[in-house]
Amino acid sequence: MAEGARTFGMGHLVGVAVAALAVGFYLGSVFMQLRQDQAPAAPAAQAAPAGPAGKSAPPEIPPKVAEQIASLEQAALQRPGDQSLWIDLGNLYFDTQQPAKAVAAYEKATVIGPVSPDVWTDLGIMHREGGDAKKAVECFDAALKLDQRHENALYNKGVVLLHDLRDTRGALAAWESLLLINPMAKNPEGKPLRDMVDQLRKG
């Protein structure tokens, strides 16, 4: 999520039924943006359902994290032009499942100056969590404009196109591009992305 720090593994499950995408997306996307320094060979995801169609109650924020958020909020008010503060704040909102606040923080960062593909991808994920699938795709495209080989952006774009926008052709195009970059890409459950693509082709 943080600029240059997250590799959001948007591993998702398209396995047995397209409906499963609703549950798997946030997880996949969340894990895709863990830390870039981990550089997972294939997108993977944590396990926690989310998304406009099936949101779960946000977890209680640990006191230390709440203090960290409050501290960053105060710092951002004092130094509104400090892009890194807004990105860090967006990351904490992301981690604590506060999509509206995360979107606001990330968007402030994009206004201040250029951001990395990772930040664009996280912003897209938060837009999707907030129910704006089209805006989410726009953000993934912004990430891909900077890095055509950004696996997390490609994966998540495919998820949103398929599940939220019912654009199977677009989803296939995104995932096929990902397979050209990483033929071994897998979803959060370890299912090869290639199998998922083949299944979609069969309808």
ZAKE-983239 format. One record per residue: x, y, z of N, C-alpha, C in turn; chain. Coordinates in nm, 4 decimals. Layout:
# residues N
X,Y,Z,X,Y,Z,X,Y,Z,A
...
This chain:
# residues 203
0.0812,-0.1176,0.0000,0.0000,0.0000,0.0000,0.0854,0.1237,0.0000,A
0.1862,0.1263,0.0813,0.2689,0.2440,0.0824,0.3475,0.2517,-0.0460,A
0.3816,0.3723,-0.0827,0.4527,0.3900,-0.2065,0.5843,0.3164,-0.1971,A
0.6074,0.2267,-0.2900,0.7302,0.1509,-0.2923,0.7391,0.0509,-0.1801,A
0.6327,0.0296,-0.1072,0.6400,-0.0617,0.0057,0.5420,-0.1755,-0.0062,A
0.4367,-0.1587,-0.0801,0.3345,-0.2620,-0.0871,0.3353,-0.3310,-0.2217,A
0.3118,-0.4617,-0.2174,0.2871,-0.5342,-0.3408,0.1558,-0.6043,-0.3185,A
0.0538,-0.5345,-0.3420,-0.0772,-0.5845,-0.3107,-0.1057,-0.7056,-0.3940,A
-0.1109,-0.8216,-0.3316,-0.1333,-0.9427,-0.4039,-0.2799,-0.9629,-0.4208,A
-0.3289,-0.9271,-0.5350,-0.4702,-0.9400,-0.5557,-0.5034,-1.0776,-0.6050,A
-0.4661,-1.1721,-0.5313,-0.4993,-1.3051,-0.5691,-0.6447,-1.3222,-0.5362,A
-0.7187,-1.3750,-0.6258,-0.8627,-1.3818,-0.6049,-0.9110,-1.5165,-0.6531,A
-1.0293,-1.5526,-0.6153,-1.0769,-1.6810,-0.6593,-1.1866,-1.6649,-0.7617,A
-1.1574,-1.7132,-0.8786,-1.2586,-1.7163,-0.9832,-1.2881,-1.8620,-1.0083,A
-1.2269,-1.9454,-0.9326,-1.2345,-2.0888,-0.9463,-1.3633,-2.1501,-0.9910,A
-1.4509,-2.1832,-0.8984,-1.5687,-2.2607,-0.9339,-1.6798,-2.1750,-0.9886,A
-1.6999,-2.0581,-0.9323,-1.8105,-1.9758,-0.9787,-1.7707,-1.8305,-0.9759,A
-1.8216,-1.7572,-1.0713,-1.7907,-1.6160,-1.0781,-1.8381,-1.5458,-0.9525,A
-1.9434,-1.5949,-0.8914,-1.9964,-1.5326,-0.7708,-1.8929,-1.5306,-0.6605,A
-1.8039,-1.6257,-0.6628,-1.7029,-1.6322,-0.5580,-1.6124,-1.5112,-0.5610,A
-1.6079,-1.4420,-0.6726,-1.5212,-1.3264,-0.6833,-1.5581,-1.2206,-0.5813,A
-1.6848,-1.2100,-0.5493,-1.7281,-1.1066,-0.4558,-1.6587,-1.1238,-0.3231,A
-1.6389,-1.2465,-0.2814,-1.5781,-1.2724,-0.1520,-1.4283,-1.2630,-0.1584,A
-1.3708,-1.3065,-0.2670,-1.2261,-1.3160,-0.2727,-1.1535,-1.1895,-0.3069,A
-1.2210,-1.0902,-0.3618,-1.1489,-0.9754,-0.4150,-1.0679,-0.9006,-0.3114,A
-1.1335,-0.8549,-0.2071,-1.0625,-0.7678,-0.1140,-0.9439,-0.8389,-0.0557,A
-0.9624,-0.9641,-0.0305,-0.8530,-1.0386,0.0268,-0.7392,-1.0395,-0.0685,A
-0.7704,-1.0777,-0.1896,-0.6649,-1.0861,-0.2866,-0.5981,-0.9530,-0.3008,A
-0.6781,-0.8513,-0.3115,-0.6180,-0.7224,-0.3316,-0.5389,-0.6802,-0.2102,A
-0.5908,-0.7088,-0.0948,-0.5191,-0.6669,0.0248,-0.3838,-0.7333,0.0329,A
-0.3770,-0.8584,0.0014,-0.2497,-0.9264,0.0148,-0.1560,-0.8846,-0.0966,A
-0.2121,-0.8502,-0.2093,-0.1284,-0.8081,-0.3198,-0.0507,-0.6862,-0.2798,A
-0.1011,-0.6117,-0.1868,-0.0310,-0.4922,-0.1519,0.0366,-0.5062,-0.0183,A
0.0774,-0.6169,0.0153,0.1505,-0.6287,0.1395,0.2787,-0.5509,0.1228,A
0.3909,-0.6091,0.1272,0.5119,-0.5308,0.1125,0.5853,-0.5702,-0.0132,A
0.6256,-0.4731,-0.0884,0.6932,-0.5013,-0.2143,0.8233,-0.5741,-0.1892,A
0.8825,-0.5480,-0.0749,1.0098,-0.6135,-0.0512,0.9925,-0.7640,-0.0387,A
0.8689,-0.8093,-0.0171,0.8447,-0.9537,-0.0114,0.8408,-1.0114,-0.1512,A
0.7996,-0.9283,-0.2467,0.7940,-0.9668,-0.3869,0.7462,-1.1084,-0.4080,A
0.6199,-1.1393,-0.3768,0.5684,-1.2748,-0.3973,0.5711,-1.3125,-0.5438,A
0.6019,-1.4369,-0.5710,0.6114,-1.4816,-0.7089,0.4767,-1.4802,-0.7767,A
0.3723,-1.4991,-0.6989,0.2383,-1.4996,-0.7571,0.1442,-1.4260,-0.6639,A
0.0433,-1.3602,-0.7202,-0.0517,-1.2895,-0.6351,-0.1152,-1.3836,-0.5343,A
-0.1277,-1.3358,-0.4128,-0.1921,-1.4148,-0.3091,-0.2742,-1.3221,-0.2241,A
-0.3601,-1.3752,-0.1405,-0.4440,-1.2863,-0.0628,-0.4665,-1.3352,0.0769,A
-0.4952,-1.2432,0.1641,-0.5313,-1.2785,0.2990,-0.6761,-1.3227,0.2967,A
-0.7221,-1.3748,0.4068,-0.8580,-1.4245,0.4079,-0.9509,-1.3354,0.4860,A
-1.0274,-1.2548,0.4153,-1.1250,-1.1691,0.4808,-1.2189,-1.1143,0.3770,A
-1.3436,-1.1604,0.3771,-1.4365,-1.1179,0.2743,-1.4648,-0.9697,0.2797,A
-1.4863,-0.9124,0.1634,-1.5221,-0.7718,0.1588,-1.5798,-0.7402,0.0243,A
-1.5983,-0.6115,-0.0022,-1.6537,-0.5715,-0.1301,-1.7937,-0.5199,-0.1111,A
-1.8387,-0.4383,-0.2042,-1.9702,-0.3762,-0.1930,-2.0833,-0.4754,-0.1725,A
-2.0710,-0.5945,-0.2312,-2.1815,-0.6892,-0.2247,-2.1864,-0.7651,-0.0930,A
-2.0749,-0.7685,-0.0203,-2.0758,-0.8463,0.1024,-1.9765,-0.7946,0.2030,A
-1.9971,-0.6739,0.2496,-1.9034,-0.6140,0.3425,-1.9187,-0.6746,0.4814,A
-1.8057,-0.6939,0.5440,-1.8083,-0.7389,0.6817,-1.7800,-0.6176,0.7689,A
-1.8203,-0.6253,0.8948,-1.7968,-0.5129,0.9846,-1.6470,-0.4920,1.0001,A
-1.6012,-0.3670,0.9920,-1.4584,-0.3413,1.0058,-1.4099,-0.3850,1.1425,A
-1.2908,-0.4400,1.1499,-1.2402,-0.4867,1.2782,-1.2138,-0.3697,1.3720,A
-1.2131,-0.3994,1.4988,-1.1825,-0.2958,1.5970,-1.0376,-0.2542,1.5798,A
-1.0134,-0.1246,1.5801,-0.8780,-0.0746,1.5589,-0.7991,-0.0840,1.6884,A
-0.6851,-0.1516,1.6875,-0.6032,-0.1620,1.8085,-0.5633,-0.0226,1.8568,A
-0.5548,-0.0038,1.9872,-0.5204,0.1282,2.0425,-0.3941,0.1898,1.9824,A
-0.2909,0.1083,1.9643,-0.1660,0.1630,1.9112,-0.1841,0.2130,1.7680,A
-0.2635,0.1403,1.6915,-0.2876,0.1817,1.5530,-0.3731,0.3076,1.5508,A
-0.4705,0.3129,1.6393,-0.5559,0.4314,1.6484,-0.4722,0.5543,1.6839,A
-0.3764,0.5368,1.7743,-0.2882,0.6469,1.8121,-0.2022,0.6898,1.6943,A
-0.1574,0.5899,1.6182,-0.0743,0.6200,1.5015,-0.1543,0.6985,1.3980,A
-0.2779,0.6576,1.3780,-0.3643,0.7277,1.2834,-0.3869,0.8715,1.3291,A
-0.4184,0.8881,1.4574,-0.4432,1.0221,1.5111,-0.3199,1.1105,1.4958,A
-0.2034,1.0517,1.5180,-0.0789,1.1276,1.5059,-0.0553,1.1719,1.3618,A
-0.0793,1.0813,1.2679,-0.0605,1.1156,1.1273,-0.1638,1.2174,1.0800,A
-0.2856,1.2049,1.1298,-0.3895,1.3013,1.0929,-0.3492,1.4419,1.1366,A
-0.2961,1.4516,1.2579,-0.2533,1.5814,1.3084,-0.1359,1.6351,1.2269,A
-0.0427,1.5463,1.1947,0.0743,1.5875,1.1173,0.0337,1.6330,0.9769,A
-0.0626,1.5631,0.9182,-0.1081,1.5987,0.7837,-0.1767,1.7347,0.7829,A
-0.2472,1.7662,0.8907,-0.3110,1.8973,0.9008,-0.2070,2.0073,0.9122,A
-0.0989,1.9773,0.9797,0.0072,2.0762,0.9989,0.0960,2.0887,0.8753,A
0.1105,1.9777,0.8017,0.1936,1.9798,0.6811,0.1146,1.9205,0.5642,A
0.0125,1.9901,0.5186,-0.0760,1.9367,0.4136,-0.0070,1.9097,0.2808,A
0.1108,1.9678,0.2615,0.1816,1.9456,0.1363,0.2786,1.8293,0.1405,A
0.2831,1.7601,0.2532,0.3745,1.6463,0.2686,0.3071,1.5205,0.2127,A
0.3419,1.4857,0.0920,0.2770,1.3734,0.0245,0.2930,1.2423,0.1003,A
0.4107,1.2200,0.1555,0.4358,1.0927,0.2241,0.3417,1.0725,0.3430,A
0.3057,1.1820,0.4090,0.2130,1.1703,0.5220,0.0769,1.1207,0.4757,A
0.0290,1.1739,0.3638,-0.1018,1.1322,0.3129,-0.0990,0.9864,0.2674,A
0.0122,0.9462,0.2093,0.0234,0.8062,0.1665,0.0254,0.7132,0.2879,A
0.1046,0.7499,0.3887,0.1101,0.6681,0.5100,-0.0267,0.6622,0.5773,A
-0.0957,0.7746,0.5786,-0.2283,0.7793,0.6396,-0.3258,0.6928,0.5590,A
-0.3162,0.7027,0.4272,-0.4007,0.6189,0.3424,-0.3759,0.4716,0.3678,A
-0.2501,0.4364,0.3886,-0.2163,0.2966,0.4149,-0.2789,0.2465,0.5450,A
-0.2774,0.3316,0.6466,-0.3360,0.2915,0.7743,-0.4879,0.2798,0.7631,A
-0.5493,0.3711,0.6899,-0.6930,0.3605,0.6670,-0.7230,0.2328,0.5884,A
-0.6372,0.2032,0.4927,-0.6527,0.0811,0.4131,-0.6484,-0.0411,0.5049,A
-0.5457,-0.0460,0.5890,-0.5264,-0.1619,0.6768,-0.6397,-0.1777,0.7781,A
-0.7024,-0.0676,0.8143,-0.8101,-0.0726,0.9140,-0.9477,-0.0701,0.8467,A
-0.9499,-0.0948,0.7184,-1.0745,-0.1082,0.6415,-1.1643,0.0147,0.6528,A
-1.1064,0.1284,0.6235,-1.1811,0.2540,0.6190,-1.1672,0.3124,0.4783,A
-1.2377,0.2533,0.3812,-1.2171,0.2911,0.2409,-1.2404,0.4380,0.2090,A
-1.3433,0.4982,0.2642,-1.3711,0.6388,0.2320,-1.2554,0.7287,0.2751,A
-1.2045,0.7044,0.3947,-1.0920,0.7844,0.4437,-0.9646,0.7535,0.3647,A
-0.9470,0.6279,0.3288,-0.8287,0.5906,0.2515,-0.8309,0.6592,0.1157,A
-0.9466,0.6594,0.0512,-0.9601,0.7251,-0.0783,-0.9246,0.8731,-0.0664,A
-0.9776,0.9391,0.0354,-0.9510,1.0819,0.0531,-0.8018,1.1081,0.0719,A
-0.7362,1.0245,0.1527,-0.5940,1.0442,0.1793,-0.5094,1.0183,0.0544,A
-0.5361,0.9071,-0.0133,-0.4596,0.8764,-0.1339,-0.4809,0.9824,-0.2417,A
-0.6034,1.0308,-0.2553,-0.6308,1.1304,-0.3586,-0.5587,1.2616,-0.3283,A
-0.5457,1.2969,-0.2009,-0.4680,1.4150,-0.1664,-0.3232,1.3964,-0.2101,A
-0.2736,1.2751,-0.1928,-0.1357,1.2466,-0.2330,-0.1183,1.2617,-0.3842,A
-0.2172,1.2163,-0.4609,-0.2058,1.2259,-0.6068,-0.2139,1.3701,-0.6547,A
-0.2814,1.4556,-0.5794,-0.2904,1.5972,-0.6159,-0.1569,1.6673,-0.5910,A
-0.0889,1.6272,-0.4855,0.0388,1.6893,-0.4503,0.1451,1.6603,-0.5554,A
0.1444,1.5394,-0.6094,0.2450,1.5044,-0.7090,0.2297,1.3604,-0.7544,A
0.3174,1.3157,-0.8452,0.3105,1.1782,-0.8953,0.3243,1.0773,-0.7823,A
0.2531,0.9658,-0.7959,0.2636,0.8576,-0.6988,0.2976,0.7284,-0.7730,A
0.3358,0.6294,-0.6988,0.3769,0.5027,-0.7589,0.2568,0.4205,-0.8055,A
0.2809,0.3205,-0.8909,0.1730,0.2292,-0.9305,0.1093,0.1597,-0.8109,A
0.1874,0.1364,-0.7054,0.1330,0.0700,-0.5869,0.0262,0.1560,-0.5203,A
0.0514,0.2855,-0.5127,-0.0462,0.3750,-0.4509,-0.1722,0.3814,-0.5366,A
-0.1558,0.3901,-0.6693,-0.2722,0.3906,-0.7577,-0.3534,0.2624,-0.7409,A
-0.2834,0.1518,-0.7260,-0.3531,0.0241,-0.7102,-0.4304,0.0202,-0.5787,A
-0.3672,0.0670,-0.4722,-0.4372,0.0709,-0.3431,-0.5577,0.1633,-0.3492,A
-0.5409,0.2757,-0.4170,-0.6527,0.3692,-0.4316,-0.7668,0.3025,-0.5077,A
-0.7319,0.2267,-0.6111,-0.8349,0.1550,-0.6854,-0.9077,0.0544,-0.5999,A
-0.8346,-0.0155,-0.5173,-0.8955,-0.1151,-0.4286,-0.9925,-0.0480,-0.3320,A
-0.9528,0.0661,-0.2799,-1.0398,0.1370,-0.1871,-1.1628,0.1946,-0.2568,A
-1.1473,0.2370,-0.3802,-1.2645,0.2824,-0.4552,-1.3617,0.1657,-0.4737,A
-1.3082,0.0493,-0.5040,-1.3936,-0.0667,-0.5232,-1.4636,-0.1035,-0.3933,A
-1.3894,-0.0962,-0.2830,-1.4493,-0.1263,-0.1534,-1.5589,-0.0270,-0.1194,A
-1.5448,0.0957,-0.1700,-1.6449,0.1967,-0.1450,-1.7616,0.1908,-0.2416,A
-1.7559,0.0978,-0.3362,-1.8670,0.0780,-0.4288,-1.8529,0.1455,-0.5637,A
-1.7364,0.2041,-0.5932,-1.7174,0.2724,-0.7217,-1.6244,0.1896,-0.8097,A
-1.6819,0.0926,-0.8779,-1.6021,0.0010,-0.9595,-1.5355,0.0717,-1.0773,A
-1.6065,0.1640,-1.1405,-1.5493,0.2333,-1.2562,-1.4278,0.3160,-1.2161,A
-1.4388,0.3825,-1.1040,-1.3250,0.4609,-1.0562,-1.2091,0.3694,-1.0204,A
-1.2414,0.2527,-0.9681,-1.1370,0.1567,-0.9337,-1.0576,0.1185,-1.0584,A
-1.1282,0.0900,-1.1667,-1.0606,0.0520,-1.2915,-0.9754,0.1674,-1.3430,A
-1.0251,0.2891,-1.3301,-0.9471,0.4054,-1.3728,-0.8152,0.4123,-1.2966,A
-0.8203,0.3818,-1.1681,-0.6979,0.3844,-1.0874,-0.6024,0.2718,-1.1270,A
-0.6567,0.1536,-1.1537,-0.5702,0.0443,-1.1980,-0.5054,0.0797,-1.3316,A
-0.5816,0.1452,-1.4180,-0.5256,0.1875,-1.5469,-0.4156,0.2921,-1.5269,A
-0.4332,0.3792,-1.4273,-0.3305,0.4787,-1.3981,-0.2017,0.4097,-1.3526,A
-0.2183,0.3039,-1.2737,-0.1010,0.2274,-1.2297,-0.0333,0.1610,-1.3494,A
-0.1152,0.1052,-1.4383,-0.0600,0.0347,-1.5549,0.0013,0.1301,-1.6558,A
-0.0433,0.2537,-1.6559,0.0173,0.3536,-1.7443,0.1615,0.3796,-1.7020,A
0.1856,0.3691,-1.5712,0.3206,0.3880,-1.5188,0.4038,0.2603,-1.5286,A
0.3371,0.1480,-1.5171,0.4060,0.0177,-1.5208,0.3130,-0.0855,-1.5828,A
0.3325,-0.1126,-1.7097,0.2459,-0.2064,-1.7815,0.2544,-0.3474,-1.7253,A
0.3585,-0.3753,-1.6482,0.3793,-0.5091,-1.5951,0.3410,-0.5198,-1.4468,A
0.2638,-0.4259,-1.4003,0.2255,-0.4267,-1.2591,0.1215,-0.5367,-1.2354,A
0.1650,-0.6437,-1.1741,0.0803,-0.7618,-1.1588,-0.0435,-0.7362,-1.0734,A
-0.0264,-0.6621,-0.9651,-0.1398,-0.6387,-0.8766,-0.2499,-0.5580,-0.9457,A
-0.2083,-0.4584,-1.0216,-0.3064,-0.3768,-1.0933,-0.3796,-0.4607,-1.1974,A
-0.3064,-0.5448,-1.2685,-0.3685,-0.6298,-1.3698,-0.4660,-0.7280,-1.3067,A
-0.4248,-0.7875,-1.1971,-0.5125,-0.8857,-1.1343,-0.6410,-0.8206,-1.0852,A
-0.6250,-0.7110,-1.0120,-0.7421,-0.6453,-0.9553,-0.8329,-0.5867,-1.0617,A
-0.7724,-0.5385,-1.1677,-0.8539,-0.4873,-1.2778,-0.9421,-0.5989,-1.3323,A
-0.8843,-0.7155,-1.3475,-0.9619,-0.8289,-1.3958,-1.0759,-0.8649,-1.3022,A
-1.0490,-0.8613,-1.1735,-1.1519,-0.8950,-1.0745,-1.2692,-0.7977,-1.0827,A
-1.2374,-0.6688,-1.0855,-1.3436,-0.5677,-1.0874,-1.4215,-0.5730,-1.2185,A
-1.3501,-0.5888,-1.3296,-1.4190,-0.5962,-1.4583,-1.5134,-0.7163,-1.4622,A
-1.4669,-0.8278,-1.4127,-1.5470,-0.9493,-1.4193,-1.6647,-0.9452,-1.3220,A
-1.6349,-0.9186,-1.1979,-1.7407,-0.9295,-1.0968,-1.8312,-0.8074,-1.0885,A
-1.7731,-0.6901,-1.0905,-1.8530,-0.5690,-1.0694,-1.9108,-0.5113,-1.1977,A
-1.8339,-0.5155,-1.3052,-1.8780,-0.4536,-1.4298,-1.9237,-0.5547,-1.5342,A
-1.9173,-0.6819,-1.5008,-1.9657,-0.7879,-1.5898,-1.8999,-0.7823,-1.7279,A
-1.7748,-0.7451,-1.7300,-1.6999,-0.7343,-1.8552,-1.6012,-0.8512,-1.8637,A
-1.6512,-0.9633,-1.9107,-1.5683,-1.0839,-1.9153,-1.4509,-1.0677,-2.0113,A
-1.4757,-1.0069,-2.1264,-1.3672,-0.9872,-2.2235,-1.2563,-0.9006,-2.1648,A
-1.2963,-0.7941,-2.0973,-1.1964,-0.7073,-2.0375,-1.1177,-0.7777,-1.9284,A
-1.1880,-0.8571,-1.8485,-1.1212,-0.9307,-1.7415,-1.0219,-1.0306,-1.7988,A
-1.0642,-1.1007,-1.9013,-0.9735,-1.1967,-1.9657,-0.8503,-1.1274,-2.0213,A
-0.8693,-1.0122,-2.0818,-0.7561,-0.9388,-2.1391,-0.6567,-0.9009,-2.0293,A
-0.7078,-0.8555,-1.9151,-0.6195,-0.8169,-1.8054,-0.5441,-0.9381,-1.7510,A
-0.6158,-1.0469,-1.7300,-0.5508,-1.1658,-1.6741,-0.4574,-1.2342,-1.7731,A
-0.4915,-1.2293,-1.9009,-0.4010,-1.2861,-2.0003,-0.2722,-1.2054,-2.0072,A
-0.2834,-1.0744,-1.9894,-0.1627,-0.9903,-1.9856,-0.0781,-1.0266,-1.8644,A
-0.1438,-1.0537,-1.7530,-0.0720,-1.0935,-1.6319,-0.0003,-1.2263,-1.6528,A
-0.0662,-1.3194,-1.7205,-0.0044,-1.4499,-1.7445,0.1180,-1.4395,-1.8339,A
0.1191,-1.3429,-1.9237,0.2368,-1.3220,-2.0084,0.3553,-1.2763,-1.9239,A
0.3259,-1.2050,-1.8166,0.4302,-1.1556,-1.7280,0.4702,-1.2613,-1.6265,A
0.3698,-1.3280,-1.5716,0.3927,-1.4285,-1.4681,0.3057,-1.5511,-1.4951,A
0.3555,-1.6442,-1.5732,0.2778,-1.7638,-1.6080,0.2384,-1.8476,-1.4867,A
0.3065,-1.8276,-1.3749,0.2803,-1.9073,-1.2552,0.1872,-1.8366,-1.1573,A
0.1264,-1.7270,-1.1975,0.0379,-1.6515,-1.1075,-0.0738,-1.7409,-1.0555,A
-0.1067,-1.7226,-0.9290,-0.2107,-1.8037,-0.8656,-0.3055,-1.7130,-0.7860,A
-0.4232,-1.7672,-0.7555,-0.5175,-1.6925,-0.6738,-0.4848,-1.7172,-0.5266,A
-0.5578,-1.6554,-0.4335,-0.5271,-1.6708,-0.2914,-0.5315,-1.8145,-0.2430,A
-0.6126,-1.8963,-0.3082,-0.6236,-2.0357,-0.2647,-0.5228,-2.1253,-0.3336,A
-0.4376,-2.0656,-0.4131,-0.3349,-2.1433,-0.4808,-0.3763,-2.1961,-0.6166,A
-0.4937,-2.1587,-0.6638,-0.5391,-2.2047,-0.7947,-0.4663,-2.1260,-0.9024,A
-0.4069,-2.1936,-0.9996,-0.3362,-2.1227,-1.1070,-0.4292,-2.0283,-1.1821,A
-0.3823,-1.9080,-1.2057,-0.4612,-1.8110,-1.2794,-0.4940,-1.8636,-1.4186,A
-0.4033,-1.9407,-1.4749,-0.4280,-1.9959,-1.6077,-0.5529,-2.0847,-1.6087,A
-0.5718,-2.1615,-1.5036,-0.6914,-2.2450,-1.4938,-0.8176,-2.1592,-1.4848,A
-0.8062,-2.0492,-1.4125,-0.9200,-1.9596,-1.3976,-0.9562,-1.8979,-1.5316,A
-0.8544,-1.8600,-1.6072,-0.8770,-1.8007,-1.7393,-0.9404,-1.9041,-1.8318,A
-0.8899,-2.0256,-1.8294,-0.9455,-2.1308,-1.9145,-1.0917,-2.1554,-1.8813,A
-1.1239,-2.1505,-1.7531,-1.2609,-2.1741,-1.7110,-1.3536,-2.0622,-1.7591,A
-1.3038,-1.9400,-1.7546,-1.3835,-1.8279,-1.8030,-1.4078,-1.8387,-1.9533,A
-1.3076,-1.8823,-2.0256,-1.3227,-1.8966,-2.1698,-1.4320,-1.9979,-2.2031,A
-1.4404,-2.1003,-2.1207,-1.5418,-2.2055,-2.1458,-1.6809,-2.1571,-2.1078,A
-1.6879,-2.0491,-2.0336,-1.8171,-1.9960,-1.9940,-1.8752,-2.0678,-1.8760,A
